[in-house]
Amino acid sequence: MQGETSMYLKDYDVMKFNGGFRLVSKNDPDNKFDPMDQGLFKPGDVFRVGYNGWLEQVGNDFDELEAQAKQNDVA
């Protein structure tokens, strides 16, 4: 698909827990911040499961709030 990037994270596991999941490094599963430390994700990233079964990034809540705040400051 044009304009889209894909990522295969072979060194990570998905740990499911009540109410969510966490992506952890197989090398250091106790480091819950590894995906952010590696630049894979950032705080506020929002995902959903699409009709095709893929996990899709749909935005970032923090970026959207920051953009709204800047817009309100200008107005």
N, CA, C and O of each residue as an XYZ file, in Angstrom:
300
protein
N       0.841     -1.182      0.000
C       0.000      0.000      0.000
C       0.882      1.239      0.000
O       1.788      1.369      0.823
N       0.620      2.112     -0.894
C       1.444      3.288     -1.071
C       1.281      4.257      0.083
O       0.169      4.494      0.555
N       2.413      4.824      0.544
C       2.376      5.817      1.603
C       2.311      5.232      3.000
O       2.320      5.976      3.981
N       2.246      3.916      3.109
C       2.182      3.285      4.422
C       3.514      2.619      4.723
O       4.220      2.172      3.819
N       3.841      2.562      5.988
C       5.030      1.843      6.397
C       4.599      0.633      7.208
O       3.557      0.650      7.863
N       5.386     -0.384      7.160
C       5.092     -1.568      7.956
C       6.275     -1.851      8.859
O       7.398     -1.419      8.597
N       6.006     -2.578      9.919
C       7.027     -2.845     10.902
C       6.849     -4.289     11.370
O       5.751     -4.689     11.759
N       7.905     -5.052     11.333
C       7.884     -6.412     11.850
C       8.792     -6.432     13.066
O      10.003     -6.243     12.955
N       8.203     -6.659     14.209
C       8.955     -6.602     15.463
C       9.221     -8.019     15.959
O       8.521     -8.518     16.840
N      10.235     -8.659     15.390
C      10.488    -10.054     15.722
C      11.108    -10.247     17.099
O      11.066    -11.356     17.631
N      11.675     -9.218     17.685
C      12.312     -9.339     18.999
C      11.401     -8.888     20.136
O      11.869     -8.597     21.237
N      10.101     -8.832     19.866
C       9.135     -8.365     20.869
C       8.011     -9.390     21.050
O       7.663    -10.130     20.130
N       7.471     -9.406     22.237
C       6.302    -10.210     22.554
C       5.171     -9.279     22.954
O       5.404     -8.170     23.434
N       3.945     -9.740     22.751
C       2.774     -9.004     23.210
C       2.282     -9.691     24.481
O       1.941    -10.874     24.472
N       2.252     -8.929     25.574
C       1.740     -9.449     26.842
C       0.353     -8.870     27.051
O       0.198     -7.660     27.211
N      -0.650     -9.727     27.050
C      -2.030     -9.278     27.247
C      -2.357     -9.345     28.729
O      -1.999    -10.300     29.419
N      -3.038     -8.319     29.203
C      -3.507     -8.301     30.581
C      -4.896     -7.703     30.589
O      -5.364     -7.198     29.568
N      -5.556     -7.753     31.724
C      -6.925     -7.276     31.833
C      -7.007     -5.795     31.447
O      -6.435     -4.946     32.130
N      -7.702     -5.491     30.376
C      -7.876     -4.104     29.959
C      -6.840     -3.597     28.982
O      -6.888     -2.422     28.619
N      -5.905     -4.420     28.535
C      -4.928     -3.911     27.590
C      -3.857     -4.922     27.241
O      -4.017     -6.122     27.460
N      -2.771     -4.423     26.699
C      -1.637     -5.262     26.354
C      -0.379     -4.411     26.421
O      -0.439     -3.182     26.458
N       0.741     -5.078     26.435
C       2.023     -4.372     26.464
C       2.967     -5.070     25.494
O       3.003     -6.298     25.425
N       3.716     -4.293     24.759
C       4.743     -4.798     23.870
C       6.051     -4.798     24.650
O       6.480     -3.752     25.137
N       6.689     -5.962     24.775
C       7.932     -6.053     25.567
C       9.026     -6.707     24.747
O       8.771     -7.558     23.895
N      10.239     -6.291     25.022
C      11.405     -6.869     24.367
C      11.646     -8.268     24.918
O      11.578     -8.483     26.128
N      11.927     -9.213     24.038
C      12.235    -10.570     24.490
C      13.516    -10.579     25.322
O      13.671    -11.408     26.219
N      14.435     -9.654     25.025
C      15.706     -9.593     25.744
C      15.557     -9.019     27.143
O      16.341     -9.354     28.032
N      14.572     -8.167     27.353
C      14.391     -7.520     28.656
C      12.904     -7.260     28.896
O      12.462     -6.114     28.826
N      12.127     -8.308     29.178
C      10.686     -8.144     29.315
C      10.264     -7.259     30.487
O       9.126     -6.788     30.517
N      11.149     -7.024     31.445
C      10.806     -6.160     32.574
C      10.900     -4.676     32.230
O      10.384     -3.841     32.972
N      11.546     -4.339     31.128
C      11.671     -2.939     30.713
C      10.438     -2.560     29.904
O      10.406     -2.716     28.683
N       9.418     -2.057     30.609
C       8.149     -1.749     29.943
C       8.232     -0.531     29.035
O       7.304     -0.281     28.266
N       9.321      0.235     29.102
C       9.461      1.433     28.273
C      10.302      1.197     27.019
O      10.516      2.126     26.240
N      10.782     -0.031     26.813
C      11.678     -0.311     25.684
C      11.127      0.145     24.337
O      11.864      0.782     23.585
N       9.859     -0.150     23.987
C       9.377      0.312     22.670
C       9.440      1.832     22.506
O       9.670      2.321     21.400
N       9.241      2.579     23.585
C       9.353      4.038     23.492
C      10.823      4.458     23.464
O      11.200      5.372     22.731
N      11.652      3.781     24.270
C      13.087      4.095     24.274
C      13.705      3.877     22.899
O      14.610      4.608     22.495
N      13.212      2.867     22.180
C      13.725      2.553     20.844
C      13.113      3.439     19.761
O      13.505      3.347     18.598
N      12.166      4.290     20.123
C      11.542      5.185     19.152
C      10.436      4.538     18.329
O      10.004      5.101     17.323
N       9.974      3.364     18.745
C       8.914      2.683     17.999
C       7.565      3.352     18.204
O       6.761      3.445     17.277
N       7.324      3.815     19.420
C       6.071      4.457     19.775
C       6.367      5.617     20.699
O       7.476      5.733     21.222
N       5.376      6.483     20.906
C       5.545      7.568     21.866
C       4.281      7.686     22.707
O       3.213      7.238     22.290
N       4.394      8.283     23.879
C       3.215      8.425     24.736
C       2.080      9.116     23.977
O       2.294     10.094     23.261
N       0.885      8.591     24.149
C      -0.296      9.159     23.499
C      -0.696      8.464     22.212
O      -1.777      8.728     21.686
N       0.162      7.567     21.679
C      -0.197      6.850     20.460
C      -1.472      6.042     20.694
O      -1.635      5.402     21.733
N      -2.375      6.082     19.709
C      -3.663      5.399     19.805
C      -3.757      4.384     18.676
O      -3.451      4.690     17.523
N      -4.185      3.167     19.020
C      -4.310      2.083     18.059
C      -5.704      1.484     18.135
O      -6.388      1.591     19.154
N      -6.116      0.850     17.036
C      -7.373      0.099     17.027
C      -7.173     -1.137     16.160
O      -6.273     -1.187     15.320
N      -8.014     -2.119     16.375
C      -7.997     -3.310     15.531
C      -8.928     -3.039     14.367
O     -10.116     -2.778     14.557
N      -8.386     -3.102     13.161
C      -9.178     -2.848     11.963
C      -9.992     -4.064     11.550
O      -9.858     -5.143     12.129
N     -10.834     -3.878     10.545
C     -11.676     -4.961     10.040
C     -10.845     -6.115      9.488
O     -11.308     -7.254      9.446
N      -9.628     -5.819      9.069
C      -8.758     -6.859      8.522
C      -7.979     -7.600      9.606
O      -7.211     -8.511      9.298
N      -8.168     -7.218     10.874
C      -7.473     -7.874     11.976
C      -6.138     -7.253     12.334
O      -5.493     -7.682     13.291
N      -5.718     -6.262     11.589
C      -4.442     -5.590     11.852
C      -4.624     -4.514     12.915
O      -5.678     -3.887     13.016
N      -3.593     -4.320     13.690
C      -3.553     -3.235     14.655
C      -3.116     -1.982     13.900
O      -2.028     -1.953     13.324
N      -3.960     -0.948     13.899
C      -3.717      0.257     13.106
C      -3.499      1.455     14.017
O      -4.252      1.663     14.968
N      -2.474      2.240     13.729
C      -2.274      3.473     14.480
C      -3.205      4.528     13.908
O      -3.185      4.805     12.709
N      -4.025      5.115     14.780
C      -5.028      6.073     14.316
C      -4.727      7.497     14.754
O      -5.483      8.413     14.429
N      -3.656      7.697     15.472
C      -3.301      9.050     15.876
C      -2.536      9.067     17.183
O      -2.057      8.042     17.670
N      -2.437     10.262     17.733
C      -1.759     10.460     19.005
C      -2.538     11.503     19.774
O      -2.629     12.658     19.358
N      -3.105     11.087     20.910
C      -3.928     11.998     21.714
C      -3.158     13.234     22.164
O      -3.699     14.340     22.148
N      -1.906     13.057     22.562
C      -1.120     14.182     23.061
C      -0.841     15.194     21.954
O      -0.906     16.402     22.181
N      -0.532     14.700     20.755
C      -0.290     15.602     19.621
C      -1.551     16.386     19.277
O      -1.488     17.576     18.969
N      -2.698     15.709     19.334
C      -3.967     16.369     19.018
C      -4.308     17.430     20.056
O      -4.779     18.511     19.702
N      -4.075     17.136     21.335
C      -4.322     18.125     22.388
C      -3.397     19.330     22.247
O      -3.815     20.472     22.436
N      -2.136     19.058     21.912
C      -1.179     20.151     21.727
C      -1.589     21.041     20.551
O      -1.495     22.265     20.639
N      -2.040     20.436     19.461
C      -2.479     21.203     18.289
C      -3.705     22.051     18.627
O      -3.806     23.197     18.190
N      -4.645     21.486     19.413
C      -5.828     22.249     19.815
C      -5.436     23.416     20.716
O      -5.980     24.513     20.589
N      -4.494     23.180     21.624
C      -4.057     24.242     22.533
C      -3.395     25.381     21.742
O      -3.632     26.554     22.028
N      -2.579     25.040     20.764
C      -1.936     26.066     19.934
C      -2.979     26.836     19.143
O      -2.883     28.054     18.993
N      -3.979     26.119     18.637
C      -5.027     26.775     17.870
C      -5.823     27.736     18.750
O      -6.192     28.823     18.304
N      -6.089     27.345     19.988
C      -6.825     28.207     20.920
C      -6.017     29.422     21.323
O      -6.590     30.483     21.572
N      -4.695     29.297     21.395
C      -3.833     30.427     21.731
C      -3.813     31.467     20.614
O      -3.708     32.667     20.870
N      -3.915     30.996     19.378
C      -3.879     31.894     18.229
C      -5.204     32.632     18.091
O      -5.238     33.797     17.695
N      -6.287     31.949     18.418
C      -7.615     32.527     18.222
C      -7.900     33.661     19.182
O      -8.981     34.249     19.140
